[in-house]
Amino acid sequence: MENIIIKEVKTAKDLKRFIAFPNTLYNGNPYRVPQLFGFERATLSPKKNPAHAFCKTKYFLAFKGSQMVGRIAGIINQRANEKWDERKVRFGWIDFVDDLAVSSALIGAVEDWGKSEGMTAIHGPLGFSDMDLEGMLVEGFNELGTQAVIYNYPYYPKHLEMLGFVKDVDWVQHELIPPKEVPEKIKRNAALVAERYELRTLQIKKAKEIIPYAKKMFHTLNDSFVDLYGFVQLTEEQIDYYIKQYFKIVKPEFVCFVIDKNDDVVGFGITMPSLSKALIKAKGKLFPFGFIPILRSIYGKNDIIDMYLIGIRPDYQGKGVHTIFFNELTQAYIDSGIRYAISSPQLEDNTNALNLWKHYEFREHIRRRCFIKNLES
């Protein structure tokens, strides 16, 4: 049997191979959506991603002879461990060929590093923050993914179980079918809630008009997500980073910010035309021609919407604020001929979030899992 060699990423060339490996492993797969190389490089770079200020990292490559056969990232999020009073090392960016010796060697490298840093458990897949890809696919292998989620082969979770991992939490996603017209009940409730609490929606025509409210939106996100699994509030540096990365390409008609009388964001729904098929064509590269299908997906005809972020400030939860942005976004979907909307991953026990879809015809079509293993036994 050929030995598995584990090599730590040390150079720019190593990191390039680390990022590129899944494109080879999933070549020709119709369901996996490639990540843009530049975004991946920025996320993994201590010089660009402000999360590295409080995260320790190790990236590893696996080889059989000269052939690369796997990769994995190890992350110790010190702020998360402090918040949740834990000593956990995260693993993410995990990909490997169907060989238990390979997956075992990769996981073992992160476990050994975690133990050397005093960690008592390992869990994942997770990123630096909730804004990164998280959760291993366990159901929905024949469903088209989105730009914001992990895709993996069915053998991945089987390997983890054989290596002693168990389920920690699951996230579910739904495929939603917008109604042919906004239900009268939603229209009526949205108007009543807006009047009762002196709320309005931000009326914008250009993406740049959102920027002044984007930071307020992330503050609301920090408040509304505070109790969710593994969540750590984003720092101001992270917020600036994500605004710069994402908010220049939003389509205003598919974004809804609910604003109070103090001009603060109390609720938001950020959705975008699906980039899945475009990114598959681009193969993770914007240039020389990858940007063309991406721009066509954003600004051309597209009948699928990806629902990236939805949140309501805690003091407004349970007051019907969600009807305001559902009223507006549903009408935008109808006007644009949207046939399907794909929800972001939501924790299976987050009933408040899951109840949002009761106004749509929907099916649960994807399930992903965070696994955990004790390192003390």
C-alpha positions as a Markdown table, in Angstrom:
| # | Residue | x | y | z |
|---|---|---|---|---|
| 1 | Met | 0.0 | 0.0 | 0.0 |
| 2 | Glu | 1.3 | 3.4 | -1.0 |
| 3 | Asn | 2.0 | 5.7 | 2.0 |
| 4 | Ile | -0.1 | 8.9 | 2.4 |
| 5 | Ile | 2.1 | 12.0 | 2.7 |
| 6 | Ile | 0.6 | 15.0 | 4.5 |
| 7 | Lys | 2.2 | 18.4 | 3.6 |
| 8 | Glu | 1.4 | 21.7 | 5.3 |
| 9 | Val | 0.6 | 24.6 | 3.0 |
| 10 | Lys | 3.6 | 27.0 | 3.2 |
| 11 | Thr | 3.9 | 28.8 | -0.1 |
| 12 | Ala | 1.7 | 30.6 | -2.6 |
| 13 | Lys | 2.1 | 27.6 | -4.9 |
| 14 | Asp | 0.8 | 25.3 | -2.2 |
| 15 | Leu | -2.2 | 27.5 | -1.5 |
| 16 | Lys | -3.0 | 27.6 | -5.3 |
| 17 | Arg | -3.0 | 23.8 | -5.3 |
| 18 | Phe | -5.1 | 23.7 | -2.2 |
| 19 | Ile | -7.8 | 26.0 | -3.8 |
| 20 | Ala | -7.7 | 24.2 | -7.2 |
| 21 | Phe | -7.9 | 20.6 | -6.0 |
| 22 | Pro | -11.8 | 20.3 | -5.9 |
| 23 | Asn | -12.1 | 21.5 | -9.5 |
| 24 | Thr | -10.1 | 18.4 | -10.5 |
| 25 | Leu | -11.9 | 16.1 | -8.0 |
| 26 | Tyr | -15.4 | 17.2 | -9.2 |
| 27 | Asn | -14.6 | 17.7 | -12.9 |
| 28 | Gly | -17.8 | 17.1 | -14.9 |
| 29 | Asn | -20.0 | 16.9 | -11.8 |
| 30 | Pro | -23.3 | 18.7 | -12.6 |
| 31 | Tyr | -24.3 | 19.6 | -9.1 |
| 32 | Arg | -21.2 | 21.1 | -7.5 |
| 33 | Val | -20.8 | 24.8 | -7.9 |
| 34 | Pro | -17.1 | 25.9 | -8.0 |
| 35 | Gln | -16.0 | 28.8 | -5.8 |
| 36 | Leu | -14.3 | 31.8 | -7.4 |
| 37 | Phe | -10.5 | 31.4 | -7.0 |
| 38 | Gly | -10.0 | 35.0 | -6.0 |
| 39 | Phe | -12.7 | 34.8 | -3.2 |
| 40 | Glu | -11.2 | 31.6 | -1.9 |
| 41 | Arg | -7.7 | 33.0 | -1.9 |
| 42 | Ala | -8.9 | 36.2 | 0.0 |
| 43 | Thr | -10.8 | 34.1 | 2.6 |
| 44 | Leu | -7.8 | 31.9 | 3.3 |
| 45 | Ser | -5.2 | 34.8 | 3.3 |
| 46 | Pro | -4.3 | 36.3 | 6.7 |
| 47 | Lys | -3.4 | 39.5 | 4.9 |
| 48 | Lys | -6.9 | 39.9 | 3.5 |
| 49 | Asn | -9.5 | 38.2 | 5.7 |
| 50 | Pro | -9.8 | 40.0 | 9.1 |
| 51 | Ala | -11.0 | 36.8 | 10.8 |
| 52 | His | -7.4 | 35.7 | 10.9 |
| 53 | Ala | -6.8 | 38.2 | 13.7 |
| 54 | Phe | -8.5 | 35.9 | 16.1 |
| 55 | Cys | -8.2 | 32.5 | 14.3 |
| 56 | Lys | -5.3 | 30.2 | 14.2 |
| 57 | Thr | -5.0 | 28.1 | 11.0 |
| 58 | Lys | -3.2 | 25.2 | 9.4 |
| 59 | Tyr | -3.8 | 24.0 | 5.8 |
| 60 | Phe | -2.8 | 20.5 | 4.7 |
| 61 | Leu | -2.4 | 18.7 | 1.4 |
| 62 | Ala | -2.5 | 14.9 | 1.0 |
| 63 | Phe | -0.4 | 13.1 | -1.6 |
| 64 | Lys | 0.0 | 9.6 | -2.9 |
| 65 | Gly | 3.4 | 9.7 | -4.4 |
| 66 | Ser | 3.4 | 12.9 | -6.6 |
| 67 | Gln | -0.4 | 12.9 | -7.0 |
| 68 | Met | -2.5 | 15.2 | -4.8 |
| 69 | Val | -5.4 | 13.3 | -3.3 |
| 70 | Gly | -6.9 | 15.6 | -0.6 |
| 71 | Arg | -6.9 | 18.8 | 1.3 |
| 72 | Ile | -8.2 | 20.1 | 4.7 |
| 73 | Ala | -8.1 | 23.3 | 6.7 |
| 74 | Gly | -7.8 | 23.4 | 10.5 |
| 75 | Ile | -9.1 | 26.5 | 12.3 |
| 76 | Ile | -9.1 | 27.4 | 16.0 |
| 77 | Asn | -11.6 | 30.3 | 16.3 |
| 78 | Gln | -10.5 | 31.8 | 19.7 |
| 79 | Arg | -13.5 | 34.1 | 19.9 |
| 80 | Ala | -15.9 | 31.2 | 19.3 |
| 81 | Asn | -14.2 | 29.1 | 22.0 |
| 82 | Glu | -14.4 | 32.0 | 24.4 |
| 83 | Lys | -18.0 | 32.7 | 23.7 |
| 84 | Trp | -19.2 | 29.1 | 23.9 |
| 85 | Asp | -16.7 | 28.2 | 26.7 |
| 86 | Glu | -15.3 | 25.4 | 24.5 |
| 87 | Arg | -11.9 | 24.1 | 23.3 |
| 88 | Lys | -12.7 | 23.0 | 19.8 |
| 89 | Val | -10.7 | 22.9 | 16.6 |
| 90 | Arg | -12.7 | 23.3 | 13.4 |
| 91 | Phe | -12.0 | 21.5 | 10.1 |
| 92 | Gly | -13.1 | 22.9 | 6.8 |
| 93 | Trp | -12.2 | 23.0 | 3.1 |
| 94 | Ile | -12.1 | 19.2 | 3.3 |
| 95 | Asp | -12.0 | 17.2 | 0.1 |
| 96 | Phe | -10.5 | 13.8 | -0.6 |
| 97 | Val | -10.6 | 10.8 | -3.0 |
| 98 | Asp | -12.6 | 7.8 | -1.8 |
| 99 | Asp | -9.8 | 6.2 | 0.2 |
| 100 | Leu | -10.1 | 6.0 | 4.0 |
| 101 | Ala | -6.4 | 6.2 | 4.4 |
| 102 | Val | -6.5 | 9.6 | 2.8 |
| 103 | Ser | -9.4 | 11.0 | 4.9 |
| 104 | Ser | -7.9 | 9.5 | 8.0 |
| 105 | Ala | -4.5 | 11.1 | 7.4 |
| 106 | Leu | -6.1 | 14.5 | 6.7 |
| 107 | Ile | -8.4 | 14.5 | 9.8 |
| 108 | Gly | -5.5 | 13.1 | 11.8 |
| 109 | Ala | -3.3 | 16.1 | 10.9 |
| 110 | Val | -5.9 | 18.5 | 12.2 |
| 111 | Glu | -6.6 | 16.4 | 15.3 |
| 112 | Asp | -2.9 | 16.3 | 16.2 |
| 113 | Trp | -2.5 | 20.0 | 15.7 |
| 114 | Gly | -5.7 | 20.7 | 17.8 |
| 115 | Lys | -4.4 | 18.5 | 20.6 |
| 116 | Ser | -1.1 | 20.3 | 20.5 |
| 117 | Glu | -3.0 | 23.6 | 21.0 |
| 118 | Gly | -5.0 | 22.2 | 24.0 |
| 119 | Met | -8.3 | 21.5 | 22.1 |
| 120 | Thr | -10.6 | 18.8 | 23.4 |
| 121 | Ala | -12.9 | 18.3 | 20.4 |
| 122 | Ile | -12.9 | 18.6 | 16.6 |
| 123 | His | -16.0 | 19.7 | 14.6 |
| 124 | Gly | -16.9 | 20.7 | 11.1 |
| 125 | Pro | -17.0 | 21.4 | 8.3 |
| 126 | Leu | -17.0 | 25.0 | 9.4 |
| 127 | Gly | -15.2 | 28.1 | 8.3 |
| 128 | Phe | -13.9 | 31.2 | 10.0 |
| 129 | Ser | -17.4 | 32.6 | 10.5 |
| 130 | Asp | -21.0 | 31.9 | 9.5 |
| 131 | Met | -20.3 | 33.8 | 6.3 |
| 132 | Asp | -18.1 | 30.9 | 5.1 |
| 133 | Leu | -19.2 | 27.6 | 3.8 |
| 134 | Glu | -20.3 | 25.1 | 6.4 |
| 135 | Gly | -22.0 | 21.7 | 6.8 |
| 136 | Met | -21.2 | 18.5 | 5.0 |
| 137 | Leu | -23.9 | 17.4 | 2.5 |
| 138 | Val | -25.7 | 14.3 | 3.8 |
| 139 | Glu | -28.9 | 14.4 | 1.6 |
| 140 | Gly | -29.5 | 16.0 | -1.8 |
| 141 | Phe | -26.5 | 14.8 | -3.7 |
| 142 | Asn | -28.5 | 15.0 | -7.0 |
| 143 | Glu | -29.6 | 18.6 | -6.4 |
| 144 | Leu | -27.9 | 21.6 | -7.8 |
| 145 | Gly | -26.0 | 23.5 | -5.1 |
| 146 | Thr | -25.5 | 27.2 | -4.7 |
| 147 | Gln | -22.5 | 29.5 | -4.5 |
| 148 | Ala | -22.9 | 29.7 | -0.7 |
| 149 | Val | -22.8 | 26.1 | 0.3 |
| 150 | Ile | -20.5 | 23.0 | 0.2 |
| 151 | Tyr | -21.0 | 20.2 | -2.2 |
| 152 | Asn | -19.4 | 16.8 | -1.5 |
| 153 | Tyr | -19.7 | 13.2 | -2.7 |
| 154 | Pro | -21.8 | 10.7 | -0.8 |
| 155 | Tyr | -18.8 | 8.9 | 0.5 |
| 156 | Tyr | -17.6 | 11.9 | 2.6 |
| 157 | Pro | -20.0 | 11.5 | 5.6 |
| 158 | Lys | -19.5 | 7.7 | 5.5 |
| 159 | His | -15.7 | 8.3 | 6.0 |
| 160 | Leu | -16.3 | 10.6 | 8.9 |
| 161 | Glu | -18.6 | 8.1 | 10.6 |
| 162 | Met | -15.9 | 5.4 | 10.2 |
| 163 | Leu | -13.4 | 7.8 | 11.7 |
| 164 | Gly | -15.5 | 8.2 | 14.9 |
| 165 | Phe | -17.5 | 11.4 | 14.2 |
| 166 | Val | -21.1 | 11.8 | 15.1 |
| 167 | Lys | -23.8 | 14.3 | 14.2 |
| 168 | Asp | -23.7 | 17.6 | 16.1 |
| 169 | Val | -26.3 | 19.7 | 14.2 |
| 170 | Asp | -28.0 | 19.7 | 10.8 |
| 171 | Trp | -28.9 | 22.5 | 8.5 |
| 172 | Val | -31.7 | 22.1 | 5.9 |
| 173 | Gln | -32.5 | 23.9 | 2.7 |
| 174 | His | -35.7 | 24.3 | 0.8 |
| 175 | Glu | -36.7 | 24.8 | -2.8 |
| 176 | Leu | -39.6 | 27.4 | -2.8 |
| 177 | Ile | -42.1 | 28.1 | -5.4 |
| 178 | Pro | -43.4 | 31.7 | -5.3 |
| 179 | Pro | -47.1 | 32.1 | -5.6 |
| 180 | Lys | -48.7 | 33.6 | -8.7 |
| 181 | Glu | -49.7 | 36.6 | -6.7 |
| 182 | Val | -48.9 | 37.9 | -3.2 |
| 183 | Pro | -51.5 | 36.6 | -0.8 |
| 184 | Glu | -53.9 | 39.3 | 0.4 |
| 185 | Lys | -53.2 | 38.2 | 4.0 |
| 186 | Ile | -49.5 | 39.0 | 3.5 |
| 187 | Lys | -50.2 | 42.4 | 1.9 |
| 188 | Arg | -52.7 | 43.3 | 4.7 |
| 189 | Asn | -50.4 | 42.2 | 7.5 |
| 190 | Ala | -47.4 | 43.9 | 6.0 |
| 191 | Ala | -49.3 | 47.2 | 5.9 |
| 192 | Leu | -50.6 | 46.8 | 9.4 |
| 193 | Val | -47.2 | 46.0 | 10.9 |
| 194 | Ala | -45.5 | 48.9 | 9.0 |
| 195 | Glu | -48.1 | 51.3 | 10.3 |
| 196 | Arg | -48.1 | 50.0 | 13.9 |
| 197 | Tyr | -44.3 | 50.1 | 14.4 |
| 198 | Glu | -43.6 | 53.1 | 12.1 |
| 199 | Leu | -41.6 | 51.0 | 9.7 |
| 200 | Arg | -40.8 | 51.4 | 6.0 |
| 201 | Thr | -38.8 | 49.6 | 3.3 |
| 202 | Leu | -35.7 | 51.2 | 1.9 |
| 203 | Gln | -36.4 | 52.3 | -1.7 |
| 204 | Ile | -33.3 | 51.9 | -3.8 |
| 205 | Lys | -32.6 | 51.8 | -7.5 |
| 206 | Lys | -28.8 | 51.3 | -7.6 |
| 207 | Ala | -26.6 | 48.9 | -5.6 |
| 208 | Lys | -24.4 | 51.7 | -4.2 |
| 209 | Glu | -27.5 | 53.2 | -2.5 |
| 210 | Ile | -27.5 | 50.2 | -0.1 |
| 211 | Ile | -24.0 | 50.7 | 1.1 |
| 212 | Pro | -24.8 | 53.4 | 3.8 |
| 213 | Tyr | -27.3 | 50.9 | 5.3 |
| 214 | Ala | -25.1 | 47.8 | 4.9 |
| 215 | Lys | -23.2 | 48.2 | 8.2 |
| 216 | Lys | -26.5 | 48.7 | 10.0 |
| 217 | Met | -27.7 | 45.5 | 8.4 |
| 218 | Phe | -24.7 | 43.5 | 9.7 |
| 219 | His | -25.3 | 44.9 | 13.2 |
| 220 | Thr | -28.8 | 43.6 | 13.0 |
| 221 | Leu | -27.4 | 40.3 | 11.8 |
| 222 | Asn | -25.1 | 40.2 | 14.8 |
| 223 | Asp | -28.0 | 40.7 | 17.1 |
| 224 | Ser | -30.4 | 38.3 | 15.4 |
| 225 | Phe | -28.0 | 35.4 | 14.9 |
| 226 | Val | -26.3 | 35.7 | 18.3 |
| 227 | Asp | -27.8 | 32.4 | 19.7 |
| 228 | Leu | -27.3 | 30.3 | 16.6 |
| 229 | Tyr | -25.0 | 27.3 | 16.6 |
| 230 | Gly | -21.3 | 28.3 | 16.6 |
| 231 | Phe | -22.1 | 31.9 | 15.7 |
| 232 | Val | -19.7 | 34.7 | 16.8 |
| 233 | Gln | -20.6 | 38.3 | 16.2 |
| 234 | Leu | -18.7 | 39.8 | 13.3 |
| 235 | Thr | -16.1 | 42.5 | 14.0 |
| 236 | Glu | -16.2 | 45.9 | 12.4 |
| 237 | Glu | -13.3 | 44.8 | 10.3 |
| 238 | Gln | -15.1 | 41.7 | 9.1 |
| 239 | Ile | -18.2 | 43.8 | 8.3 |
| 240 | Asp | -16.2 | 46.2 | 6.2 |
| 241 | Tyr | -14.6 | 43.2 | 4.4 |
| 242 | Tyr | -18.0 | 41.6 | 3.5 |
| 243 | Ile | -19.5 | 44.9 | 2.4 |
| 244 | Lys | -16.6 | 45.4 | 0.0 |
| 245 | Gln | -16.8 | 41.8 | -1.2 |
| 246 | Tyr | -20.5 | 41.5 | -1.9 |
| 247 | Phe | -22.6 | 44.6 | -1.8 |
| 248 | Lys | -21.5 | 46.1 | -5.1 |
| 249 | Ile | -23.1 | 43.3 | -7.1 |
| 250 | Val | -26.6 | 43.1 | -5.4 |
| 251 | Lys | -29.7 | 43.6 | -7.5 |
| 252 | Pro | -31.7 | 46.2 | -5.6 |
| 253 | Glu | -35.1 | 44.7 | -6.5 |
| 254 | Phe | -34.2 | 41.5 | -4.8 |
| 255 | Val | -33.0 | 43.1 | -1.6 |
| 256 | Cys | -35.3 | 44.4 | 1.2 |
| 257 | Phe | -34.3 | 46.4 | 4.2 |
| 258 | Val | -37.0 | 47.2 | 6.8 |
| 259 | Ile | -36.2 | 50.6 | 8.4 |
| 260 | Asp | -37.5 | 52.1 | 11.6 |
| 261 | Lys | -38.2 | 55.7 | 12.5 |
| 262 | Asn | -34.6 | 56.1 | 13.6 |
| 263 | Asp | -33.3 | 55.0 | 10.2 |
| 264 | Asp | -32.0 | 51.7 | 11.6 |
| 265 | Val | -32.3 | 48.4 | 9.9 |
| 266 | Val | -34.7 | 46.1 | 11.9 |
| 267 | Gly | -35.1 | 43.4 | 9.3 |
| 268 | Phe | -33.6 | 42.4 | 6.0 |
| 269 | Gly | -33.9 | 39.9 | 3.2 |
| 270 | Ile | -30.9 | 39.6 | 0.8 |
| 271 | Thr | -31.5 | 37.5 | -2.3 |
| 272 | Met | -29.8 | 37.3 | -5.6 |
| 273 | Pro | -30.3 | 35.7 | -9.0 |
| 274 | Ser | -28.7 | 32.2 | -8.9 |
| 275 | Leu | -25.1 | 32.1 | -10.0 |
| 276 | Ser | -24.9 | 28.3 | -9.9 |
| 277 | Lys | -25.0 | 27.5 | -13.6 |
| 278 | Ala | -22.8 | 30.5 | -14.4 |
| 279 | Leu | -20.1 | 29.5 | -11.9 |
| 280 | Ile | -20.1 | 26.0 | -13.3 |
| 281 | Lys | -19.4 | 27.5 | -16.7 |
| 282 | Ala | -16.8 | 29.8 | -15.3 |
| 283 | Lys | -15.0 | 26.9 | -13.5 |
| 284 | Gly | -14.0 | 29.2 | -10.7 |
| 285 | Lys | -12.3 | 31.9 | -12.8 |
| 286 | Leu | -13.6 | 35.4 | -13.7 |
| 287 | Phe | -11.1 | 35.8 | -16.5 |
| 288 | Pro | -10.7 | 35.6 | -19.4 |
| 289 | Phe | -14.3 | 34.8 | -20.0 |
| 290 | Gly | -15.8 | 33.6 | -16.8 |
| 291 | Phe | -17.3 | 36.9 | -15.9 |
| 292 | Ile | -19.6 | 36.8 | -19.0 |
| 293 | Pro | -22.0 | 34.0 | -17.8 |
| 294 | Ile | -21.9 | 35.5 | -14.3 |
| 295 | Leu | -23.0 | 39.0 | -15.5 |
| 296 | Arg | -25.7 | 37.3 | -17.7 |
| 297 | Ser | -27.0 | 35.5 | -14.6 |
| 298 | Ile | -27.2 | 38.7 | -12.6 |
| 299 | Tyr | -28.5 | 41.1 | -15.2 |
| 300 | Gly | -30.1 | 38.9 | -17.8 |
| 301 | Lys | -32.9 | 36.4 | -17.8 |
| 302 | Asn | -32.8 | 34.1 | -14.8 |
| 303 | Asp | -35.7 | 32.3 | -13.2 |
| 304 | Ile | -33.9 | 31.0 | -10.0 |
| 305 | Ile | -33.3 | 33.1 | -6.9 |
| 306 | Asp | -30.9 | 32.3 | -4.1 |
| 307 | Met | -32.0 | 33.6 | -0.7 |
| 308 | Tyr | -28.7 | 34.4 | 1.1 |
| 309 | Leu | -29.5 | 36.2 | 4.3 |
| 310 | Ile | -32.8 | 36.9 | 6.2 |
| 311 | Gly | -32.8 | 38.3 | 9.7 |
| 312 | Ile | -34.9 | 40.3 | 12.2 |
| 313 | Arg | -33.7 | 42.3 | 15.2 |
| 314 | Pro | -34.6 | 40.4 | 18.4 |
| 315 | Asp | -36.8 | 43.2 | 19.7 |
| 316 | Tyr | -38.9 | 43.0 | 16.5 |
| 317 | Gln | -39.1 | 39.2 | 16.3 |
| 318 | Gly | -42.6 | 37.8 | 16.6 |
| 319 | Lys | -44.2 | 41.1 | 15.5 |
| 320 | Gly | -44.8 | 40.2 | 11.8 |
| 321 | Val | -41.9 | 42.2 | 10.4 |
| 322 | His | -41.1 | 39.3 | 8.1 |
| 323 | Thr | -44.4 | 40.0 | 6.2 |
| 324 | Ile | -43.0 | 43.3 | 5.1 |
| 325 | Phe | -40.0 | 41.9 | 3.2 |
| 326 | Phe | -41.9 | 38.8 | 2.1 |
| 327 | Asn | -44.5 | 41.1 | 0.6 |
| 328 | Glu | -41.9 | 43.1 | -1.3 |
| 329 | Leu | -39.6 | 40.3 | -2.4 |
| 330 | Thr | -42.4 | 38.0 | -3.5 |
| 331 | Gln | -43.8 | 40.8 | -5.7 |
| 332 | Ala | -40.3 | 41.3 | -7.2 |
| 333 | Tyr | -40.0 | 37.5 | -7.9 |
| 334 | Ile | -43.4 | 37.5 | -9.6 |
| 335 | Asp | -42.5 | 40.6 | -11.7 |
| 336 | Ser | -39.2 | 39.0 | -12.8 |
| 337 | Gly | -40.7 | 35.6 | -13.7 |
| 338 | Ile | -38.9 | 33.7 | -10.9 |
| 339 | Arg | -39.9 | 30.1 | -10.8 |
| 340 | Tyr | -37.8 | 28.8 | -7.8 |
| 341 | Ala | -36.2 | 30.3 | -4.8 |
| 342 | Ile | -33.5 | 28.4 | -2.9 |
| 343 | Ser | -33.3 | 29.1 | 0.8 |
| 344 | Ser | -30.0 | 29.4 | 2.7 |
| 345 | Pro | -29.1 | 26.6 | 5.1 |
| 346 | Gln | -31.1 | 26.9 | 8.3 |
| 347 | Leu | -30.7 | 24.9 | 11.5 |
| 348 | Glu | -33.3 | 22.1 | 11.6 |
| 349 | Asp | -34.5 | 23.2 | 15.1 |
| 350 | Asn | -34.8 | 26.9 | 14.2 |
| 351 | Thr | -38.6 | 26.9 | 14.0 |
| 352 | Asn | -38.9 | 30.7 | 13.7 |
| 353 | Ala | -36.8 | 30.7 | 10.5 |
| 354 | Leu | -38.4 | 27.5 | 9.1 |
| 355 | Asn | -41.9 | 28.9 | 9.7 |
| 356 | Leu | -41.1 | 31.7 | 7.2 |
| 357 | Trp | -41.7 | 29.4 | 4.3 |
| 358 | Lys | -45.3 | 28.7 | 5.2 |
| 359 | His | -46.4 | 31.3 | 2.7 |
| 360 | Tyr | -44.7 | 29.4 | -0.2 |
| 361 | Glu | -45.1 | 26.0 | -1.7 |
| 362 | Phe | -41.8 | 24.3 | -0.8 |
| 363 | Arg | -39.9 | 21.0 | -0.4 |
| 364 | Glu | -36.9 | 20.2 | 1.8 |
| 365 | His | -34.3 | 19.2 | -0.8 |
| 366 | Ile | -30.9 | 19.4 | 0.9 |
| 367 | Arg | -29.6 | 18.5 | 4.3 |
| 368 | Arg | -26.0 | 19.2 | 5.6 |
| 369 | Arg | -24.4 | 18.3 | 8.8 |
| 370 | Cys | -21.7 | 19.5 | 11.3 |
| 371 | Phe | -19.9 | 16.4 | 12.7 |
| 372 | Ile | -18.1 | 16.3 | 16.0 |
| 373 | Lys | -15.6 | 14.0 | 17.7 |
| 374 | Asn | -14.1 | 14.1 | 21.2 |
| 375 | Leu | -10.3 | 14.3 | 21.3 |
| 376 | Glu | -9.9 | 13.4 | 24.9 |
| 377 | Ser | -10.8 | 9.7 | 24.7 |
